[in-house]
Amino acid sequence: MPNEANFLDITLLGKEFRVACPADERAALLNAAAYVDGKMRDIAEKTRSNHTERIAVMAALNIAHEHLSGNQSVATEDQRIESEIALDIDAFRRRICHMETELEAALKPPC
């Protein structure tokens, strides 16, 4: 069926979300999610806040401001760069976590 929804798991500020996404828009949604995640992380760092809702609202306002103020070409280039970096960082984090688990298991004394 052409209207059948495909789902995509995205991560924003360490939390996973499953969203409906047509197959042909998957890459664009991943880029958008990476861009939003980057904005949220920047705000969390700058404000030293862990209130996810507040961080999400501030990120949304910043992104809307970029879009409405005509900085879209700059934002698009930033998005491309940040999405490449964010996806690589997430892959590294998963790999490091996996390696830590394996290391802990290897170093665990026998019962």
C-alpha positions as CSV (number, residue, x, y, z in Angstrom):
1,M,0.0,0.0,0.0
2,P,1.4,3.4,-0.9
3,N,0.0,5.1,2.2
4,E,1.3,2.5,4.6
5,A,3.5,4.1,7.2
6,N,7.0,3.0,7.8
7,F,8.5,3.7,11.2
8,L,11.9,5.1,12.1
9,D,13.5,5.2,15.5
10,I,15.3,8.5,16.3
11,T,17.1,9.6,19.3
12,L,16.8,13.1,20.8
13,L,18.9,14.1,23.8
14,G,19.4,10.4,24.7
15,K,15.7,9.4,24.4
16,E,14.4,7.2,21.7
17,F,11.3,8.0,19.7
18,R,9.5,5.9,17.0
19,V,8.0,8.1,14.3
20,A,6.0,7.4,11.2
21,C,8.1,8.1,8.1
22,P,7.7,7.3,4.4
23,A,10.6,5.3,3.1
24,D,11.6,8.0,0.6
25,E,11.9,10.6,3.4
26,R,14.0,8.5,5.8
27,A,17.3,10.3,5.1
28,A,15.7,13.7,5.5
29,L,14.1,12.8,8.8
30,L,17.4,11.4,10.1
31,N,19.1,14.7,9.2
32,A,16.3,16.7,10.8
33,A,16.5,14.6,14.0
34,A,20.3,14.9,14.1
35,Y,20.0,18.7,13.7
36,V,17.4,19.0,16.4
37,D,19.4,16.7,18.7
38,G,22.5,19.0,18.2
39,K,20.5,22.1,19.0
40,M,19.1,20.4,22.1
41,R,22.5,19.3,23.3
42,D,24.0,22.8,22.7
43,I,21.2,24.3,24.8
44,A,21.6,21.7,27.5
45,E,25.3,22.4,27.7
46,K,24.9,26.2,27.7
47,T,22.1,26.2,30.3
48,R,23.4,23.2,32.3
49,S,19.7,22.1,32.3
50,N,18.3,18.6,32.4
51,H,14.7,19.7,31.9
52,T,14.0,18.0,28.6
53,E,10.7,19.8,27.9
54,R,12.4,23.2,28.4
55,I,15.3,22.3,26.2
56,A,13.0,21.0,23.5
57,V,11.0,24.2,23.5
58,M,14.1,26.4,23.4
59,A,15.5,24.3,20.5
60,A,12.2,24.6,18.6
61,L,12.2,28.4,19.1
62,N,15.9,28.7,17.9
63,I,15.2,26.6,14.8
64,A,12.0,28.6,14.0
65,H,14.0,31.8,14.4
66,E,16.7,30.6,12.0
67,H,14.0,29.6,9.5
68,L,12.0,32.8,9.7
69,S,15.0,35.1,9.8
70,G,16.2,33.9,6.4
71,N,19.2,32.0,7.6
72,Q,17.9,28.8,6.1
73,S,20.9,28.3,3.7
74,V,23.3,28.6,6.7
75,A,21.1,26.4,8.8
76,T,21.0,23.8,6.0
77,E,24.8,23.6,5.8
78,D,25.0,23.5,9.6
79,Q,22.4,20.7,9.6
80,R,24.4,18.7,7.0
81,I,27.6,19.0,9.0
82,E,26.0,18.4,12.4
83,S,24.0,15.4,11.2
84,E,27.2,13.7,9.9
85,I,28.9,14.4,13.2
86,A,25.9,13.4,15.4
87,L,25.4,10.1,13.6
88,D,29.1,9.3,13.9
89,I,29.1,10.2,17.6
90,D,26.1,8.0,18.3
91,A,27.7,5.1,16.5
92,F,30.9,5.6,18.6
93,R,28.9,5.8,21.8
94,R,27.1,2.5,21.1
95,R,30.4,0.8,20.2
96,I,32.1,2.1,23.4
97,C,29.1,1.0,25.5
98,H,29.3,-2.5,23.9
99,M,33.1,-2.6,24.5
100,E,32.6,-1.6,28.2
101,T,30.1,-4.4,28.6
102,E,32.4,-7.0,27.1
103,L,35.3,-5.7,29.2
104,E,33.3,-5.9,32.4
105,A,32.2,-9.4,31.6
106,A,35.8,-10.5,30.8
107,L,37.2,-8.9,34.1
108,K,34.4,-10.3,36.3
109,P,35.8,-12.9,38.7
110,P,34.5,-16.4,38.3
111,C,31.7,-17.3,40.9
